[in-house]
């Protein structure tokens, strides 16, 4: 998507994050373009069944964080236009729950129905 947005035939209007994208510093954020409060992210996480012991979740989280924070992991993610989140499992959970609530508000305000 980043390559398409930098093509001569495509001019990005805004980035959906709260901060400028490192590869598109001249492109304003949605808030700077007049859409105050708008943020949208594509994200990926590692999830476990509810009853996995906390020690195992912590160990796996630490290992994934180590790999993704390495030069190779950061480069891989950066080449896709992303950034590595290095927070805790609880921080990821809080982020996910906030994303769910934000999506619910959009669905409700737009009166989107399940088909």
N, C-alpha and C positions, 0 to 999 in steps of 0.2 A: 504494500500500500504506500509506503514511503516513496518508493521509486516512481509510482504513478503520480503522486502529488507533486513531484519535482519535475515532471515532464513539461515541456514547453506548452503543450496543449491543455494543461490542467493547472489551475491556480488555486491553491488552498485558501479558503476564506478564514478559517480559524482552526486552532487545535482544541480538543475537547477537555484537556486537562487544565488544572488550575495554574500550572506553570508552562512557560514556553518549552517547546520541544528543542532539545539540544541541536538537532540537525536542521531545524527550521526556525532559527531565532527571530527572523523577521515576520513570521506569521503570528498574528495576535491570538490570545486565548479567546474562548467564547465569551467570557465575561468582559474582556476588553472590547469585544465587538458588539456589546450591548445586551448580551444574554446573561445577565447577572445570575449567579448561582448554578449555572449549568456546568456539570462535569460528567464525563463518561469515560470509562476505562474498559479495555479488554484485558482480562486477567486470567491467570491459570494458577491453580494451587494443587497441593498434594493433600489428599484426604484419607482418613482412616475410618473404619467402622467405630461406632460409639463405644464399644467395650474394650478397645485396645488399651492396654495399660499405659498410663501417662509416661512412664519411663521409656517405653518403646517409641511413643509419639515424639518425645523430646529428643531421643537419640536420632531418629530419622530426620526430624526437623533440623537438628544441628548439621547432619551430613548433607542434606539438600542445600542448606544455607551456605555451607563451605564450598560445595561444587558451584553453585550459582554465583557466589561472590568471587570466585577465582577469576583470573584474567580471561580464561577461556569462556567461562559461563557468562561473564559480563559482556564480552565481545559478541558471543552468540546472540544474546538477548538484545544487545544494542544494534546489531545488524538487522534485527527484525523490527527496529524502531521502538523497542521497549526498554524498561529499566527493571532491575532486580529489586524486589522487596526483601529486606533482610530482618523484618520484625519477627516477633514470636508467633507461635501457633494461636495464642489468644488474640493478638493484634490482627492476625489474618481473619479469625472468626468474627471479630468486631467489625472489620471492614466488610466482610461478606454480608453480615446481618444488616449493615447500613445500606449496602447496595440493594438488598432485597426490599428494604423499606422504601428506598427511593424509586425502585421500579414499581412497587405497589401504588405509590402516589401518582406516577405517570399513567398507569393503567386505569386507575380510578378517575383521574381528571379528564382523561381522553375517552372515558366510557368504553374501553376496549372489552369486547366480549369473547369468551371462548367459543370457538366454532367446532 
